[in-house]
Structures are given as structure tokens and as C-alpha cells.
Amino acid sequence: MKILLGWMFAISLLFANDATIDVIKKVEALPTMAIEDSSVSYDDTFRFRFFKALFADLNVISLFNVDRNYREVDFQDSSVAVQNKDMNYVLRYKMLKDDNNALNVEIKLFTQDKVVFNKKYKISKKNVYMFISHTIAYDINKFMGASSVEWMKRRVLFSRVVSPQKTEIVIADYTLAYQHTVVKGGFNVFPKWANKNQTAFYYTSLDGKKPTLKYLDIKKAKSKKIISSDGMMVCSDVSDDGKKLLLTMAPNGQPDIYLYDVKSFKTKRLTRYGGIDVSGQFVDDENIVFVSGRLGYPNIFSKKIGSKSVEQMIYYGKSNAACSVHGEYIVYKARESSDAFATNTFNLHLISTKTDFIRRLTAVGVNEFPRFSKDGDAILFIKNYKAQSSVGIIRLNHNKNYLFPLKYGRLQSMDW
């Protein structure tokens, strides 16, 4: 079992014309934006924390060159601050604590001293302020007529290693500013959202005699056992309707991909290779991609459910794994170096099933666990570099990457 799990950890640790064609790097003439704080409640520390969250979100939507200077003004001023008079846009916000201690935020978006957009927000507790920030950025992005960034408001689910054989499963926002530990104690890995609404998730428990897949209902705070298997048990993907799971199990010693029916509790074996098949991902209701060692090294293959034939998908690289699929596009991890006396580099690459182009998305470190957003606009991934574990966001259309470091522990796996 240790050998199989080690192999699994190793392979794990819309678009303009063609998303695989790299964008020529140049200085983009983006409109400028400044941020002004008009808050009447909360101390300076919290005010600046909110400013930094808003600054980060406005950068990630990739529509503006955002000024990092913090300035305070009166919310009712008809003109923007003197220092911001040459900015194309100015976002002014006011935070106010009401009698119920709820956080209220009001915004105004200026251009040429004219208010072109305004809105009010409210949240019951200030410690989840970052979700207001994400929503403000989402609304401004929508006001500007850009493609949707609905993914900014989704929650990230990850497992982090905090000590040998000890992990925590955490629910967070994509910037990791908000973190809520939902499973702690023991060795629990590979969490996977169970539905689109993110009200429950699956995870693998390695504390018993056999690796066991468990299901946790977040609202009820109750977990239950789903299925166990000798050797390996990982839920690598959930169908869009939440009714089917792709599992990696090894009841007979070698791991294969299985289809699990949530309602009937029945499993169906999908691969029968005498070596290693893991990490199945749904392409649609009839097709999957998965990682296999059938070439003598990990690579990405596809097959139709119920068919015996498989098709090789990747022809670049000698150690390809940890894939995610959106439509015709596949993002995967590939080893870029092989040095027994140095740390190897693993980068993410994007391919289209309809062309021969390959686009490299990262440059240094160990980049893994890529996950497409539901609309395919962005890719979330884990970067481990120089003893620092981070969550990364790749904006494909904008050719930009953003990193948000984890404060402690090491990211083991993640879902979005």
C-alpha cells in the first residue's frame, strides 16, 4: 500500500481562438485605477487589511493597473483625491459597523469625477470580509463587460500536512485570507467537493486498516463511510450532477479506475491494465481521461466508458500527471528536469485536443493539482517552491499568474 500511495502522491504532488497559443508578452495599456477608503468604523489594521484584499482582487480580474497607494477621503466628496485626478477609474468604499455588529460596505466607482457605478453590501461577521471584497471585484468586472469571474466567489477545499502523518482539511477562499478547518486529527487527504453548491465533500481517511472514502455534510457536520479498498482509495472526480464518482482503487494490488454510483452504491471497473491507472477525470458523461504508467512512465490517456480501447493524449514530456479537463482543453503537470542530486521542476502545460499546440503555464518550482474553473476562464493550482506552499491562479486569456502563500503547513491536494 505504501508503494502505491507514494506513487499517487508523486504524480499528484472561452478562449480567444486557441488558448494553447501563448500570448506575446508586452506592456499592456490597461486603464489605471486607484482605491480610496472612506470608512467610519474599525481600526486602522482592519481597514488596511480590507484595502489589501480589494487591491488583490482588482488585480486578479486583470482589467486595470491598480495603484497600491492607500488614501483616505470623505465618502461624500464630489471629487476624487488630488493624487488620483489622473486615474482612469477610482473606487471609493466606506465600511460601517451597524447596531448588530454587521459589516456594511458602500462603494462608488468614479471616472472623470463622475460616479458611474455604486452598490451596497452587508455581511454579518467582519472576519469574512474577503468575500465582500471578492463580490465587489466580481461586480466591477461585470460592470466593465468582461467575461464572468464567478469562480472568485467559490470556496477552495484543501488538505495540508501539518506534521508527519497528520493533516487538516480546510475550506478557504481562493486567496487563503479566509480559512476554516473542518477535519483535523489523523491522516485525511484528497478532499473533493461532492456537489456544485459546495455543501459536502469526499475525502480519503488513512487512519484505519484500509484506505476509506468518507463523505462530510458541512451543514450537519456529520461524516459517513462510503467505501473502503485495500491498497488505495481516492475520489479523483465527481460528475456534474453529483451522481457518479471516479475512484482509484487497488483491491487486487494494482490501482485501476472505477465508476461509483452514489445512489446504488455499485462500482464498475473502467480500466484493466496490469500496471498503474489513477486520477480519472470526467470529460463528459461518456468519456474520461486518466493517468497511466502503461508507457513505462506516467502519461495522460483517454477512453470511452465501457470501451476497452484507450488513446494517448500527451506526446510531450516523460512524466505527465495531475490533469484537469475543460471542453477540448487539458491542463497537466509535466516534469521538466531529472537530476538525482537536485530538486526537479514540474510545470503545468495546456493542450487542445483539436490542435498540436502546447502552452507552458508555469516556470519554476513544483506546480501541481491544476483545476479548471467551471467556465474555463481560470486555473487554480498548487505551487511548492523554496519551502513555501502557495495557491496559484492562472488567468488564461490575460496570460497572468497570481500566487497566495499558505501561512503554515504544506498543501497536499486541493479542489475548487
ABEGO torsion letter per residue (X at the ends): XAAAAAAAAAAAXXBBGBAABBBBBBBBBBBBBBBBBABABEBAAAAAAAAAAAAAAAAAAGABBBBABBBBBBAABABBBAAAAABABBBBBBBBBBAAGBBBBBBBBBBGGBBABBBBBBBABAAAAAAAAAAAAAAAAAAAGBBBAAAAABBBBBBBBABBGBBBBBBBBAAGABBBBABBEEBBBGBBBABAAGABBBBBBAABABBBBBBBBAAAGBBBBABBBBGBBBBABBBAAGABBBBBBBAAGBBBBBBBBAAAGBBBBABABABBBBGBBBABAABBBBBBAAAGBBBBBBBBBGBABBBBABABEABBBGBBBBEABBBBBBBABBBAABBBBBBBBBBBAABABBBBABABEBBBGBBBBAAGABBBBBBBBGGBBBBBBBBAAAGBBBBBBBABEBBABBBX
